[in-house]
Amino acid sequence: MVEALRVEYEIRGQGELFRALEGELGGEATPHAELAVRLASTSGAVKIAAHRLRARFRELLRRTIVETLTDPREFEDELGALLSAVSWTPPGTNPAESR
């Protein structure tokens, strides 16, 4: 999905913007003020672009999940299972466990 999103941005001539904001999708976002300087833009414009990127990613994720289901009403359960799977923390690495 990230690759499909990257291609969409490249086709629109916004590949540099995608590369700058890609960290928004993985929790490694660069501060918007820093990106604004790099992109010769404003923090507000970068914030809006980041919001749109995340929204489009959610849309692609939703579409991909629904395509795998025989009953679209199972979407919430499937999404929950996916989020649980990708947020797994190896034993002993969760700070809450060490208390």
N, C-alpha and C positions, 0 to 999 in steps of 0.2 A: 504494500500500500504506500509506503514511503516513496518507493521508486515511481509509482504511478503519479503521486503528487509532485515529485520532482520533475517528471516529464511535463506535466500540466504547466508548471511554472516556466520551464524552459521554452515550451511552445509559445507562451505569452511574452517571452523576452524578459522574464523575471527570475532567471536562474540565479543571479547574484543574491537577490532577495531571499530566495528559498535557502541557499547555502548559509546565509546570515542567520536565518530564523530556524533552521533545522533542529537546533538544540531545544527549541520549545516543545518538540515532540517527545524528547527523551529525558526531560528534567534537567537538562544542562544548558539552560537559557543564558545568553549573554545579556547584560543589562541593556535595556532599550536605549538609554542615553548614549552608551558606547556604540551601539549599532547605528544610531541616528548620525553620529559623526562619520562613521565609516561609510554609510550609504548616502551621505549628504542630504539628510532628511531631518525630520523632527521626531522627538520622542513620541509625540502623539500619533504621528503617522506610522511609526514602527509598532506601537502598541496595537493599533487597528489592524495592521498587516499580520501581526502575530495572532490576534484573535481570529481573523479570517482563515489563517493557515490551520489553526487548531480545529476550527469549525469544519473546514473541508476534510480534514483528516478523520474527524468523528463521522462525517457523512460516508466516507469511503469505508471506514471500519464497519459501520452499521450495514451498509450494502453487502459487504463481503460476508458478514455473519449471516444475514438473512438468506443469502444465496445458498448457504450450507444446510439450512433447515427445511424440514418437510412441512412444519407448521410455524409460520412467522410469529405466532403468539408466544413461542418459546424463546424469543429474542432476549428478554431480560435475564432468564436463567442462563442462557448461553454466554451472554456478556459477563455475567457474574462469575461464571466458571473461568472464562478467559482472564478476567482481571485477577482472580485469585491465583491462577497459574503463573501469570507474569510477575506477580508481586511476591512470590515465594522468597523467603529469606532462609538461607542455610542455618541449621542449628548452631547456636553459639555466636551468631553475628548480630542478633537483635539486641539493641541496648536495653530494651524492656526486660529481657530475660536475665540480665545480670544484676537486677535489683534484689 
